[in-house]
C-alpha cells in the first residue's frame, strides 16, 4: 500500500490490515 502518510487513519483503525497489505 501507499506510505503511512495517506494511511494514518487506516493505521489507527486497523494496523493489522496495513501490515498484511504491506507484505503483499
N, CA, C and O atoms as a CHARMM CRD file, in Angstrom:
* protein
*
   96
    1    1 UNK  N      0.82600  -1.20800   0.00000 PROA 1      0.00000
    2    1 UNK  CA     0.00000   0.00000   0.00000 PROA 1      0.00000
    3    1 UNK  C      0.85900   1.25700   0.00000 PROA 1      0.00000
    4    1 UNK  O      2.08600   1.19800   0.07100 PROA 1      0.00000
    5    2 UNK  N      0.17900   2.38700  -0.08100 PROA 2      0.00000
    6    2 UNK  CA     0.91300   3.66000  -0.07700 PROA 2      0.00000
    7    2 UNK  C      1.51700   3.91700   1.30300 PROA 2      0.00000
    8    2 UNK  O      1.19000   3.22000   2.26300 PROA 2      0.00000
    9    3 UNK  N      2.38300   4.89900   1.40300 PROA 3      0.00000
   10    3 UNK  CA     3.03200   5.22600   2.68700 PROA 3      0.00000
   11    3 UNK  C      2.01300   5.48400   3.78300 PROA 3      0.00000
   12    3 UNK  O      0.84300   5.74700   3.50700 PROA 3      0.00000
   13    4 UNK  N      2.46600   5.40700   5.02700 PROA 4      0.00000
   14    4 UNK  CA     1.58000   5.64300   6.17100 PROA 4      0.00000
   15    4 UNK  C      0.97900   7.04600   6.12100 PROA 4      0.00000
   16    4 UNK  O     -0.06500   7.29700   6.72400 PROA 4      0.00000
   17    5 UNK  N      1.63300   7.95900   5.40600 PROA 5      0.00000
   18    5 UNK  CA     1.14000   9.34000   5.34800 PROA 5      0.00000
   19    5 UNK  C     -0.32800   9.36800   4.95900 PROA 5      0.00000
   20    5 UNK  O     -1.12500  10.08100   5.57000 PROA 5      0.00000
   21    6 UNK  N     -0.68600   8.59300   3.94300 PROA 6      0.00000
   22    6 UNK  CA    -2.08200   8.60100   3.48200 PROA 6      0.00000
   23    6 UNK  C     -2.91300   7.58800   4.25000 PROA 6      0.00000
   24    6 UNK  O     -4.14100   7.67400   4.26200 PROA 6      0.00000
   25    7 UNK  N     -2.25800   6.63200   4.88900 PROA 7      0.00000
   26    7 UNK  CA    -2.98700   5.57500   5.59500 PROA 7      0.00000
   27    7 UNK  C     -2.95100   5.75400   7.10000 PROA 7      0.00000
   28    7 UNK  O     -3.16400   4.79500   7.84200 PROA 7      0.00000
   29    8 UNK  N     -2.68300   6.97600   7.56500 PROA 8      0.00000
   30    8 UNK  CA    -2.65700   7.19400   9.02200 PROA 8      0.00000
   31    8 UNK  C     -3.99700   6.80500   9.62300 PROA 8      0.00000
   32    8 UNK  O     -4.04300   6.13100  10.65200 PROA 8      0.00000
   33    9 UNK  N     -5.08600   7.22300   8.99200 PROA 9      0.00000
   34    9 UNK  CA    -6.41300   6.89400   9.52100 PROA 9      0.00000
   35    9 UNK  C     -6.60000   5.38300   9.52500 PROA 9      0.00000
   36    9 UNK  O     -7.03400   4.80900  10.52400 PROA 9      0.00000
   37   10 UNK  N     -6.27600   4.74100   8.41300 PROA 10     0.00000
   38   10 UNK  CA    -6.43100   3.28500   8.34100 PROA 10     0.00000
   39   10 UNK  C     -5.53100   2.62000   9.36600 PROA 10     0.00000
   40   10 UNK  O     -5.91400   1.62700   9.98400 PROA 10     0.00000
   41   11 UNK  N     -4.34800   3.16100   9.54700 PROA 11     0.00000
   42   11 UNK  CA    -3.40600   2.57200  10.50200 PROA 11     0.00000
   43   11 UNK  C     -4.00600   2.57600  11.90400 PROA 11     0.00000
   44   11 UNK  O     -3.89200   1.59800  12.64200 PROA 11     0.00000
   45   12 UNK  N     -4.64900   3.69100  12.26400 PROA 12     0.00000
   46   12 UNK  CA    -5.24600   3.79100  13.60100 PROA 12     0.00000
   47   12 UNK  C     -6.41600   2.81800  13.71500 PROA 12     0.00000
   48   12 UNK  O     -6.61800   2.20600  14.76400 PROA 12     0.00000
   49   13 UNK  N     -7.18600   2.67600  12.63300 PROA 13     0.00000
   50   13 UNK  CA    -8.36800   1.79800  12.68300 PROA 13     0.00000
   51   13 UNK  C     -7.95100   0.34000  12.59900 PROA 13     0.00000
   52   13 UNK  O     -8.48000  -0.50000  13.32800 PROA 13     0.00000
   53   14 UNK  N     -6.99900   0.02700  11.70900 PROA 14     0.00000
   54   14 UNK  CA    -6.60500  -1.38000  11.53500 PROA 14     0.00000
   55   14 UNK  C     -5.15800  -1.49600  11.11000 PROA 14     0.00000
   56   14 UNK  O     -4.86500  -1.60600   9.91900 PROA 14     0.00000
   57   15 UNK  N     -4.24900  -1.47300  12.07100 PROA 15     0.00000
   58   15 UNK  CA    -2.82200  -1.59700  11.74200 PROA 15     0.00000
   59   15 UNK  C     -2.55400  -2.96200  11.12600 PROA 15     0.00000
   60   15 UNK  O     -1.68200  -3.09900  10.26800 PROA 15     0.00000
   61   16 UNK  N     -3.29400  -3.96400  11.55900 PROA 16     0.00000
   62   16 UNK  CA    -3.08700  -5.32400  11.05500 PROA 16     0.00000
   63   16 UNK  C     -3.30500  -5.35500   9.54700 PROA 16     0.00000
   64   16 UNK  O     -2.55200  -6.00800   8.82400 PROA 16     0.00000
   65   17 UNK  N     -4.33300  -4.65000   9.06800 PROA 17     0.00000
   66   17 UNK  CA    -4.60400  -4.64400   7.63500 PROA 17     0.00000
   67   17 UNK  C     -3.42200  -4.01800   6.89600 PROA 17     0.00000
   68   17 UNK  O     -3.02600  -4.52100   5.84400 PROA 17     0.00000
   69   18 UNK  N     -2.85600  -2.94000   7.41800 PROA 18     0.00000
   70   18 UNK  CA    -1.70700  -2.29100   6.77300 PROA 18     0.00000
   71   18 UNK  C     -0.52200  -3.26200   6.71900 PROA 18     0.00000
   72   18 UNK  O      0.14800  -3.37700   5.69300 PROA 18     0.00000
   73   19 UNK  N     -0.27300  -3.94700   7.81800 PROA 19     0.00000
   74   19 UNK  CA     0.85600  -4.87500   7.85500 PROA 19     0.00000
   75   19 UNK  C      0.63500  -5.99400   6.84800 PROA 19     0.00000
   76   19 UNK  O      1.54400  -6.33800   6.09200 PROA 19     0.00000
   77   20 UNK  N     -0.55400  -6.55600   6.83200 PROA 20     0.00000
   78   20 UNK  CA    -0.84500  -7.65300   5.90400 PROA 20     0.00000
   79   20 UNK  C     -0.73400  -7.15600   4.46800 PROA 20     0.00000
   80   20 UNK  O     -0.18000  -7.84400   3.61100 PROA 20     0.00000
   81   21 UNK  N     -1.26200  -5.95900   4.20300 PROA 21     0.00000
   82   21 UNK  CA    -1.21100  -5.40400   2.85200 PROA 21     0.00000
   83   21 UNK  C      0.22100  -5.08400   2.45600 PROA 21     0.00000
   84   21 UNK  O      0.59300  -5.23900   1.29300 PROA 21     0.00000
   85   22 UNK  N      1.02100  -4.64200   3.40600 PROA 22     0.00000
   86   22 UNK  CA     2.40600  -4.27600   3.10300 PROA 22     0.00000
   87   22 UNK  C      3.17700  -5.51100   2.66300 PROA 22     0.00000
   88   22 UNK  O      4.04000  -5.42900   1.78800 PROA 22     0.00000
   89   23 UNK  N      2.86800  -6.65900   3.26800 PROA 23     0.00000
   90   23 UNK  CA     3.57400  -7.89300   2.90500 PROA 23     0.00000
   91   23 UNK  C      3.28600  -8.23200   1.45700 PROA 23     0.00000
   92   23 UNK  O      4.18900  -8.61200   0.71100 PROA 23     0.00000
   93   24 UNK  N      2.01800  -8.09400   1.05400 PROA 24     0.00000
   94   24 UNK  CA     1.65700  -8.37900  -0.33800 PROA 24     0.00000
   95   24 UNK  C      2.07000  -7.21400  -1.18300 PROA 24     0.00000
   96   24 UNK  O      1.86600  -7.22800  -2.39700 PROA 24     0.00000
